[in-house]
Amino acid sequence: MILYSYAKLNLYLEILDKRSDNYHNIETVFERINLSDKILLKSRPDKKIKIICNNPQVPKDSSNLCFRSAKLLQDEFNLSYGADIEIRKNIPVGAGLGGGSSNAATVLLGLNKIWKLGLSRRKLLCYAQKIGADVAFFIYDTPFAVAKGRGDEIKPLASQRVKRIWQILIAPRFPVATPLVYKEWDRLKKNKKARLTKPVYNVKMLTLALKRGDTLLLKKCLFNSLEQATLKLFPQLKRVKEKLEKLGLEAILMSGSGPAVFGIVSSRKEAEAFSRSIQRQNRSWRVFAVATI
């Protein structure tokens, strides 16, 4: 079975508070984009779960989220067979684009069919929440969704007039560890001298902009609580934002915990032209023209 595993962007991400389990409660708006990995799934007669990947940054052992997805189903149903999971990576690793989470959800969906488990979406969501915070979003076939809790309480957005957003996406070639960024955010919050940026608008305003097709309001609503913390840890990220600003883009935001940064443009033509130009000038970045899917 061949499946496509799509990336996400966070159009809005606000940290509300720290939880007793050491995670954080957040409110975020996910956008699914057409940047994807390819997942090849094959059942095998023994219980082995084998991970194959073309990217050396991706672990091949039990720490891999795809492995954990397969193992969870295998143990839950006491299955005597396993799976070969080949991941052909195109989504940058550790970039705040949810590649690993998307891969895990894709494996859950694929093995549910291959192993003929007959699991409902509701049940698959329960398993997704056990694997990771962002995994649940990718169980849904939806372009936009609001998420709360750890980011795993998903509400798909329906009937929005904004069907597609075109963006230039820049991913510097260094990974960022999400726990490290949250730790830095906690440090900044405790530091009385540091003033964390507050959102001007909220999730309700952003979702209203999507439903009304109000792209001007949408651009104003972009926000990410983690951006300040990631920039503190990786000041070189400012160069990416400055590059997009020089192009005249005003709606610019880091996705997730970074370091990927995107800027909203008006069309596919503009996205492709700008991305080609940026890539020629800086080979140390990966640059994509992406859109909502």
C-alpha positions in Angstrom: 0.0 0.0 0.0 1.3 3.5 -1.0 0.1 6.5 1.0 0.9 10.2 1.1 1.6 11.8 4.5 1.1 15.5 4.5 2.8 18.3 6.5 1.0 20.9 8.6 1.5 24.6 9.4 0.3 26.4 12.5 -1.6 29.5 11.5 -2.1 30.3 15.2 -0.5 28.8 18.3 -1.1 30.2 21.8 0.3 28.6 25.0 -2.4 28.9 27.7 -0.7 27.3 30.7 1.5 24.5 31.9 -0.2 21.2 32.9 0.4 19.0 35.8 1.8 16.3 33.5 4.5 18.8 32.4 2.9 19.3 29.0 1.3 22.6 28.1 -2.3 23.5 27.2 -2.4 25.2 23.9 -4.9 26.5 21.4 -3.9 26.2 17.7 -5.2 26.3 14.2 -3.7 23.7 11.9 -3.5 23.9 8.1 -2.7 20.8 6.1 -0.4 21.6 3.2 0.6 19.7 0.0 4.2 19.0 1.1 4.3 15.3 1.7 6.2 12.1 2.5 5.5 8.8 0.8 4.7 5.8 3.0 4.9 2.3 1.7 3.3 -0.3 3.9 3.5 -4.1 3.6 2.3 -6.7 6.1 4.8 -9.5 7.0 4.1 -13.0 8.3 6.3 -12.6 11.4 5.9 -10.1 14.3 8.8 -7.9 13.2 8.2 -4.2 12.6 10.9 -2.9 10.1 11.4 0.8 9.4 13.2 1.8 6.2 13.9 5.5 5.5 16.0 7.5 3.0 16.8 10.2 5.6 19.5 9.4 8.2 17.9 11.8 10.7 14.9 9.5 11.1 15.3 6.8 13.8 14.7 3.2 12.7 14.1 1.8 16.1 11.3 1.8 18.7 11.6 5.6 19.2 10.2 6.1 15.7 6.5 7.2 15.8 5.6 4.9 12.9 7.1 2.0 14.8 5.1 3.0 17.9 1.9 3.2 15.8 2.4 -0.3 14.4 3.4 -1.7 17.8 0.4 -0.2 19.5 -2.0 -1.9 17.1 -0.1 -5.1 17.2 -0.2 -5.3 21.0 -3.8 -4.1 21.3 -5.1 -6.9 19.0 -2.4 -9.5 19.9 -1.5 -9.9 16.2 1.0 -12.5 15.1 2.1 -10.5 12.1 4.2 -7.4 11.6 4.9 -4.7 9.0 7.5 -3.3 6.7 7.2 0.5 6.8 9.2 2.5 4.2 9.3 6.3 4.7 10.4 8.3 1.7 11.0 11.7 3.4 10.4 15.0 1.7 9.1 16.9 4.7 12.1 18.4 6.6 12.8 16.6 9.9 12.4 18.6 13.2 11.2 21.7 11.4 7.8 22.3 13.1 5.9 20.8 10.2 4.6 17.7 11.9 6.2 15.2 9.5 6.8 12.5 12.2 3.3 12.9 13.5 1.8 12.8 10.1 3.8 9.6 9.3 2.5 8.0 12.5 -1.2 8.8 11.7 -0.7 7.6 8.1 0.6 4.2 9.4 -2.4 3.9 11.8 -4.8 4.6 8.9 -2.9 2.3 6.5 -2.5 -0.7 8.9 -6.1 -0.4 9.9 -6.9 -1.3 6.3 -4.1 -3.8 5.6 -4.7 -5.7 8.9 -8.5 -5.4 8.4 -9.0 -4.1 11.9 -12.2 -2.2 11.1 -11.4 0.7 13.5 -13.6 3.7 13.5 -12.1 7.2 13.3 -13.0 7.8 17.0 -11.0 4.7 18.0 -8.1 5.7 15.7 -8.1 9.1 17.4 -7.7 7.4 20.8 -4.6 5.6 19.6 -3.3 8.7 17.9 -3.5 10.6 21.2 -1.3 8.0 22.9 1.4 8.4 20.3 1.9 12.1 20.2 0.2 15.6 20.4 -0.1 16.4 16.7 -0.9 12.9 15.5 -4.7 13.2 16.0 -5.0 16.1 13.5 -3.7 13.9 10.6 -6.4 11.2 11.3 -8.9 13.7 9.9 -9.2 14.4 6.2 -9.5 18.2 6.7 -7.6 21.2 5.4 -8.1 23.3 8.7 -8.8 22.4 12.3 -8.7 24.0 15.7 -6.9 22.0 18.4 -6.9 22.4 22.2 -5.4 20.5 25.1 -1.9 19.3 24.1 -2.9 19.9 20.5 -4.7 16.6 20.4 -8.4 17.7 20.9 -9.3 18.3 17.3 -12.3 20.2 15.9 -12.2 20.3 12.0 -13.3 23.5 10.4 -16.1 23.1 7.9 -17.7 25.4 5.4 -14.8 27.9 5.3 -14.7 30.2 2.2 -10.9 30.2 2.3 -10.3 27.0 0.5 -6.6 27.4 -0.3 -3.7 29.6 1.0 -0.5 29.8 -1.0 2.7 30.2 1.0 6.5 30.3 0.7 7.9 27.9 3.2 11.6 28.1 4.3 13.1 25.3 6.4 16.7 26.0 7.6 18.8 22.8 7.6 19.0 22.4 11.4 16.5 20.5 13.6 14.8 22.1 16.6 13.8 19.9 19.6 10.3 20.9 20.7 10.8 20.1 24.4 13.8 22.5 24.4 11.7 25.3 23.0 8.9 24.8 25.5 11.5 24.8 28.3 12.9 28.2 27.0 9.3 29.5 26.9 8.9 28.5 30.5 12.1 30.3 31.4 11.1 33.5 29.6 7.7 33.4 31.3 9.3 33.2 34.8 11.8 35.9 33.9 10.2 39.2 35.0 12.4 41.2 32.6 11.3 39.2 29.6 8.0 40.2 28.1 6.4 37.5 26.1 4.5 38.6 23.1 0.7 38.5 23.4 -1.7 37.9 20.6 -3.7 40.9 19.2 -6.4 38.6 17.8 -7.6 35.1 18.9 -8.5 31.8 17.4 -12.2 32.8 17.0 -11.1 35.8 14.9 -8.9 33.6 12.7 -11.6 31.0 12.2 -14.0 33.7 11.4 -11.6 35.0 8.7 -11.4 31.5 7.2 -15.2 31.2 7.2 -15.8 34.6 5.7 -13.0 34.4 3.2 -11.4 37.5 4.7 -7.7 37.1 3.8 -6.8 40.6 5.2 -8.1 39.6 8.6 -6.5 36.2 8.3 -3.1 37.7 7.8 -3.5 39.9 10.8 -4.4 37.0 13.0 -1.3 34.9 12.5 0.4 34.2 15.9 2.8 31.8 17.5 3.7 31.9 21.3 6.8 29.8 20.7 8.4 32.0 18.1 10.1 34.3 20.7 11.6 31.3 22.5 12.9 29.7 19.3 14.5 32.9 18.2 16.2 33.2 21.6 17.7 29.8 21.1 18.4 30.1 17.4 19.0 33.8 16.6 20.1 32.8 13.0 16.4 32.3 12.3 16.0 36.0 12.1 17.7 35.9 8.7 14.8 33.8 7.4 12.2 36.2 8.5 14.2 39.2 7.2 14.4 37.5 3.8 10.7 37.2 3.5 10.2 40.7 4.8 12.5 42.0 2.0 10.2 40.4 -0.5 7.4 42.6 0.8 5.5 39.9 2.7 3.7 41.1 5.8 2.0 37.8 6.9 5.1 35.8 8.1 5.1 33.2 10.9 7.1 30.3 12.3 5.3 27.0 12.3 5.1 25.0 15.5 8.4 25.1 17.5 10.3 25.9 14.3 12.6 26.4 12.6 10.4 26.4 9.4 8.9 29.9 8.6 6.3 30.7 6.1 4.9 33.8 4.4 1.5 34.1 2.8 1.4 35.1 -0.9 -1.5 35.8 -3.3 -1.0 33.1 -5.9 0.8 29.9 -7.0 2.7 31.9 -9.5 4.0 34.3 -6.9 4.9 31.4 -4.5 6.9 29.5 -7.1 8.7 32.6 -8.4 9.7 33.8 -4.9 10.7 30.3 -3.8 13.0 29.7 -6.8 14.6 33.1 -6.3 15.3 32.4 -2.6 16.6 28.9 -3.2 19.1 30.2 -5.8 20.4 32.8 -3.3 20.7 30.4 -0.3 21.4 26.7 -0.7 21.6 26.2 3.1 17.8 26.5 3.3 15.1 24.2 1.8 12.5 26.3 0.1 9.0 25.2 -1.0 5.9 26.8 -2.7 3.1 25.2 -0.7 -0.7 25.4 -0.5 -3.6 24.1 1.6 -4.8 20.6 0.7 
